[in-house]
Amino acid sequence: MSYTEVPGARVPIRMWADPATVEGVAMQQLRNVSTLPWIQGLAVMPDVHFGKGATVGSVIAMRGAVCPAAVGVDIGCGMSAVKTSLTAEDLPADLSRLRSRIEQAIPVGRGMHDSAVDPGKLHGLATSGWDDFWGRFDGVADAVKFRQERATKQMGTLGSGNHFWELCLDSDDSVWIMLHSGSRNIGKELADYHIGQAQKLPHNQGLIDRDLAVFIADTPQMAAYRHDLFWAQEYAKHNREIMMALSQEVLRREFAKAKVTFGDVISCHHNYVAEERYEGMDLLVTRKGAIRAGSGEFGIIPGSMGTGSYIVKGLGNAASFNSASHGAGRKMSRNAAKKRFTTRDLEEQTRGVECRKDAGVVDEIPGAYKPIEKVMEQQRDLVEVVAKLKQVVCVKG
């Protein structure tokens, strides 16, 4: 599918979704964003749906400005995946022990480590720049500084909501580790703080939506936000790196006889800002529920906890600002899913997957998400599929 351009907007809104299937409130959000004077263009992914201020599944290119609500409150949220030397034949029939071992190694929900994880003690994890990273914490907003101890203990934890850890099989029965998480509580605290600061600025008064408040280049407020934003994005990256290293340690212990090895880790943000250049202009590109898909760049596009996921390579489509979807995307809210589905539905839709099947995760049921195959079909000009994965273990926050 090539994109459809939404008519009547001030700047191009290129949509890789069927406009007829996009919620009215989400379509209005896209039009609202297009009214901002700093906007240069929007790319809309096939998993688009309503979000706070800006839709989830949108790529917003701005010149000299950035909208913190368009990044979202989970700054740097993203995915990591790695192929292992294990195959389906190496796995036991009962995978409950493995799930338990992962849950012991990686705290979920609001859990955290008893003490900060020392990256120097994790096999193969690079530690260069680690001290510098934590040293830059002294420069983050005063409003959240008291949370440094919590931030260190939450480094290497999964979180809740749609965050997950999975063991998957590809079409050749090779085993993969895949996980999804972000900047945990510290990222949310920073995002909430800066959204509030932006909303107070004079140039943001009278906006069509106060959640679209922006910071403008060459101002102290923008400088402060950029510092905290990029720090939180780095935190999210390190968080996934530590979880991946902890996961690999579990698999080394559980499959000691197999002498398991691991390939190169694929990692990608999907709630973040990047400095990129298009049509001769230096732009701040915000991807909220979208991944970068530059030519040859690897990415990860997950489905739901009972369906498939994809390892992809970007095709470098400049019309999408070199982007692709970040997943299947919700087709109903969490509350709607809880009202519509039962634990029996969850058991049926996750048959064959070792995972939680209780009321606490009904809102994450596969039926609450768009079909991942259709999402992939709609972005054939954005990415090519490298591998299709199907989970056999899923750990949810």
CORBEL-V466336 format. One record per pair of residues at least 6 apart in sequence whose ideal C-beta (glycine too) atoms are under 8 Angstrom apart, sorted by the first residue. I is the first residue (numbers start at 1). J is the second residue. Records with the same first field share a line. If there is no record, write none. Layout:
BEGIN
I=J ; J
END
This chain:
BEGIN
1=16 ; 46 ; 377 ; 378 ; 379 ; 380 ; 381
2=381
3=14 ; 15 ; 16 ; 43 ; 319 ; 320
4=14 ; 15 ; 18 ; 19
5=12 ; 13 ; 14 ; 15
6=13 ; 14 ; 15 ; 19 ; 27 ; 30 ; 31 ; 44
8=31
9=30 ; 31 ; 34 ; 42
10=34 ; 35 ; 39
11=34 ; 39 ; 40 ; 41 ; 42
12=41 ; 42
13=30 ; 31 ; 34 ; 41 ; 42 ; 44
14=41 ; 42 ; 43 ; 44 ; 319 ; 320
15=22 ; 44 ; 48
16=43 ; 44 ; 45 ; 46 ; 320 ; 325 ; 378 ; 379 ; 382
17=44 ; 45 ; 46 ; 47 ; 48 ; 57 ; 378
18=378
19=27
22=44 ; 48
23=49 ; 50
25=50
26=48 ; 49 ; 50 ; 51 ; 55
29=50 ; 51 ; 53 ; 54 ; 55 ; 209
30=42 ; 44 ; 55 ; 58
32=208 ; 209 ; 212
33=39 ; 42 ; 54 ; 58 ; 60 ; 67 ; 70 ; 212
34=42
35=208
36=62 ; 65 ; 67 ; 207 ; 212 ; 214
38=62 ; 63 ; 64 ; 65 ; 214 ; 216
39=60 ; 61 ; 62
40=61 ; 62 ; 63 ; 278 ; 281 ; 283
41=61 ; 321
42=58 ; 59 ; 60 ; 61
43=58 ; 59 ; 61 ; 290 ; 319 ; 320 ; 321 ; 323
44=55 ; 57 ; 58 ; 59
45=57 ; 58 ; 59 ; 289 ; 290 ; 320 ; 323 ; 324 ; 325 ; 326 ; 329 ; 379
46=57 ; 325 ; 329 ; 370 ; 374 ; 375 ; 378 ; 379
47=56 ; 57 ; 289 ; 325 ; 326 ; 327 ; 328 ; 329 ; 370 ; 375
48=55 ; 56 ; 57 ; 58 ; 289 ; 329
49=55 ; 56 ; 57 ; 329 ; 330 ; 331
50=56
51=72 ; 288 ; 289
52=69 ; 72 ; 73 ; 211
53=67 ; 69 ; 70 ; 209 ; 211 ; 212
54=60 ; 67 ; 69 ; 70 ; 211 ; 212 ; 286 ; 288
55=288 ; 289
56=72 ; 288 ; 289 ; 329 ; 330
57=288 ; 289 ; 290 ; 325 ; 326 ; 329
58=70 ; 288 ; 289 ; 290
59=285 ; 286 ; 287 ; 288 ; 290 ; 320 ; 321 ; 323
60=67 ; 70 ; 285 ; 286 ; 288
61=276 ; 278 ; 283 ; 284 ; 285 ; 286 ; 321
62=214 ; 283 ; 284 ; 285 ; 286
63=281 ; 282 ; 283 ; 284
64=216 ; 217 ; 218 ; 284
65=214 ; 215 ; 216 ; 217 ; 222 ; 284
66=214 ; 215 ; 222 ; 225 ; 226 ; 229 ; 273 ; 284 ; 286
67=198 ; 212 ; 213 ; 214 ; 286
68=191 ; 194 ; 195 ; 198 ; 213 ; 214 ; 215 ; 225 ; 229
69=195 ; 198 ; 211 ; 212 ; 213
70=212 ; 286 ; 288
71=191 ; 229 ; 271 ; 272 ; 273 ; 286 ; 288
72=191 ; 271 ; 288 ; 289
73=187 ; 188 ; 191 ; 192 ; 195
74=182 ; 183 ; 187 ; 188 ; 191 ; 236 ; 271
75=182 ; 183 ; 187 ; 188 ; 190 ; 191 ; 229 ; 232 ; 233 ; 236 ; 271 ; 272
76=182 ; 183 ; 187 ; 232 ; 233 ; 234 ; 235 ; 236 ; 237 ; 269 ; 271 ; 272
77=163 ; 180 ; 181 ; 182 ; 183 ; 187 ; 236 ; 269 ; 270 ; 271
78=180 ; 181 ; 182 ; 236 ; 237 ; 240 ; 267 ; 268 ; 269 ; 270 ; 271 ; 272 ; 291
79=178 ; 179 ; 180 ; 240 ; 266 ; 267 ; 268 ; 270 ; 291 ; 299 ; 300 ; 302 ; 326
80=178 ; 179 ; 240 ; 241 ; 243 ; 244 ; 265 ; 266 ; 267 ; 300
81=176 ; 177 ; 178 ; 179 ; 265 ; 266 ; 267 ; 300 ; 311 ; 389
82=176 ; 177 ; 244 ; 248 ; 262 ; 263 ; 264 ; 265 ; 266
83=170 ; 174 ; 175 ; 176 ; 262 ; 263 ; 387
84=174 ; 175 ; 176 ; 177 ; 251 ; 260 ; 261 ; 262 ; 263
85=258 ; 259 ; 260 ; 261 ; 262
86=174 ; 175 ; 251 ; 255 ; 258 ; 260
87=173 ; 174 ; 175
88=169 ; 173 ; 175
89=173
90=175 ; 255 ; 258
91=167 ; 175 ; 392
92=98
95=167 ; 354 ; 392 ; 393
96=354
97=254
98=167 ; 250 ; 254 ; 354 ; 393
99=354 ; 355 ; 393 ; 395
101=250 ; 253 ; 254
102=165 ; 247 ; 250 ; 393 ; 395
103=395
105=246 ; 247 ; 249 ; 250
106=156 ; 157 ; 158 ; 165 ; 243 ; 246 ; 247 ; 395
107=113 ; 156 ; 157 ; 158
108=157 ; 158 ; 159 ; 160 ; 395 ; 396 ; 397
109=158 ; 159 ; 160 ; 397
110=160
111=157
112=150 ; 153 ; 154 ; 157
113=153 ; 154 ; 155 ; 156 ; 157
114=153
115=153
116=152 ; 153 ; 155
117=155 ; 156 ; 242 ; 246
119=125 ; 126 ; 127 ; 130 ; 238 ; 241 ; 242 ; 245
120=127
122=242 ; 245 ; 246 ; 249
123=245 ; 248 ; 249 ; 252
124=245 ; 248
125=241 ; 242 ; 245
130=238
133=231 ; 234 ; 235 ; 238
134=152
136=227 ; 231
137=145 ; 148 ; 151 ; 231
138=145
139=227 ; 231
140=190 ; 227 ; 228 ; 231
141=190 ; 193 ; 194 ; 224 ; 228
143=189 ; 193
144=186 ; 189 ; 190 ; 193
147=185 ; 186 ; 189
150=185 ; 186
151=184 ; 185 ; 186 ; 235
154=184 ; 185 ; 186 ; 239
155=184 ; 235 ; 238 ; 239 ; 242
156=239 ; 242 ; 243 ; 246
157=181 ; 184 ; 239 ; 243
158=164 ; 165 ; 179 ; 181 ; 243 ; 395 ; 397
159=181 ; 182 ; 184 ; 397
160=397
161=397
162=180 ; 364
163=180 ; 181 ; 182 ; 396 ; 397
164=179 ; 180 ; 302 ; 305 ; 394 ; 395 ; 396 ; 397
165=177 ; 178 ; 179 ; 180 ; 243 ; 247 ; 394 ; 395
166=177 ; 178 ; 179 ; 309 ; 391 ; 393 ; 394 ; 395
167=175 ; 176 ; 177 ; 178 ; 391 ; 392 ; 393
168=175 ; 176 ; 177 ; 178 ; 309 ; 389 ; 390 ; 391 ; 392
169=175 ; 176 ; 389 ; 390 ; 392
170=176 ; 311 ; 387 ; 388 ; 389
171=387 ; 388
176=311 ; 387 ; 389
177=244 ; 247 ; 248 ; 251 ; 262
178=300 ; 302 ; 309 ; 389 ; 391
179=240 ; 243 ; 244 ; 247
180=302
181=236 ; 239 ; 240 ; 243
182=236 ; 239 ; 271
183=190 ; 232 ; 233 ; 235 ; 236 ; 239
184=235 ; 236 ; 239
186=232 ; 235
187=232 ; 235 ; 236
190=228 ; 229 ; 231 ; 232
191=232
193=228
194=215 ; 224 ; 225 ; 228 ; 229
195=211 ; 213
197=221 ; 224 ; 225
198=204 ; 213 ; 214 ; 215 ; 221 ; 225
199=210 ; 211 ; 213
201=213 ; 215 ; 221
203=214 ; 216
204=210 ; 212 ; 213 ; 214
207=213
215=221 ; 222 ; 225
216=222
229=273
233=269 ; 272 ; 273
236=269
237=267 ; 269
240=267
241=265 ; 267
244=265
248=260 ; 262
251=260
252=260
266=298 ; 299 ; 300 ; 311
268=291 ; 292 ; 298 ; 299 ; 300
269=287 ; 291 ; 292
270=287 ; 288 ; 289 ; 290 ; 291 ; 326 ; 327
271=287 ; 288 ; 289
272=286 ; 287
273=284 ; 285 ; 286 ; 287
274=284 ; 285 ; 287 ; 292
275=282 ; 283 ; 284 ; 285
276=282 ; 283 ; 285 ; 321 ; 322
277=283
278=318 ; 321
285=321 ; 323
287=323 ; 326
289=325 ; 326 ; 327 ; 329
290=323 ; 324 ; 325 ; 326
291=299 ; 300 ; 301 ; 323 ; 324 ; 325 ; 326
292=299 ; 314 ; 322 ; 323
293=299 ; 312 ; 314 ; 315 ; 316 ; 317 ; 320 ; 322 ; 323 ; 324 ; 382 ; 383
294=314 ; 316 ; 322
295=314 ; 315 ; 316 ; 322
296=313 ; 314 ; 316
297=313 ; 314 ; 316 ; 322
298=311 ; 312 ; 313 ; 314 ; 386
299=311 ; 312 ; 313 ; 314 ; 324 ; 383
300=309 ; 310 ; 311 ; 312
301=309 ; 310 ; 312 ; 324 ; 325 ; 326 ; 327 ; 372 ; 375 ; 376 ; 383
302=309 ; 310 ; 327 ; 328 ; 372
303=309 ; 327 ; 328 ; 366 ; 369 ; 372
304=328 ; 364 ; 365 ; 366 ; 368 ; 369 ; 372
305=350 ; 353 ; 355 ; 361 ; 364 ; 365 ; 366 ; 391 ; 394 ; 396
306=349 ; 350 ; 351 ; 353 ; 365 ; 366 ; 391
307=328 ; 366 ; 369 ; 371 ; 372 ; 390
308=372 ; 373 ; 388 ; 389 ; 390
309=372 ; 388 ; 389 ; 390 ; 391
310=372 ; 376 ; 383 ; 385 ; 386 ; 387 ; 388 ; 389
311=385 ; 386 ; 387 ; 388 ; 389
312=324 ; 383 ; 384 ; 385 ; 386
313=383 ; 384 ; 386
314=322 ; 324 ; 382 ; 383
315=381 ; 382 ; 383 ; 384
316=322
317=323 ; 381 ; 382
320=382
323=382
324=379 ; 382 ; 383
325=375 ; 379 ; 382
327=369 ; 372 ; 375
328=369 ; 370 ; 371 ; 372 ; 375
329=369 ; 370 ; 375
330=368 ; 369 ; 370
331=368 ; 369 ; 370
332=340 ; 368
334=363 ; 368
335=363
336=368
337=362 ; 363 ; 364 ; 365 ; 367 ; 368
338=362 ; 363
340=367 ; 368
341=362 ; 365 ; 367 ; 368
342=362
343=357 ; 358 ; 359 ; 362
345=362 ; 365 ; 367
346=357 ; 358 ; 361 ; 362 ; 365
347=357
349=365 ; 366 ; 367
350=357 ; 365 ; 366 ; 394
352=392
353=391 ; 392 ; 393 ; 394
354=392 ; 393 ; 394
355=361 ; 391 ; 393 ; 394 ; 395 ; 396
356=394 ; 396
361=396
364=396
376=383 ; 385
END
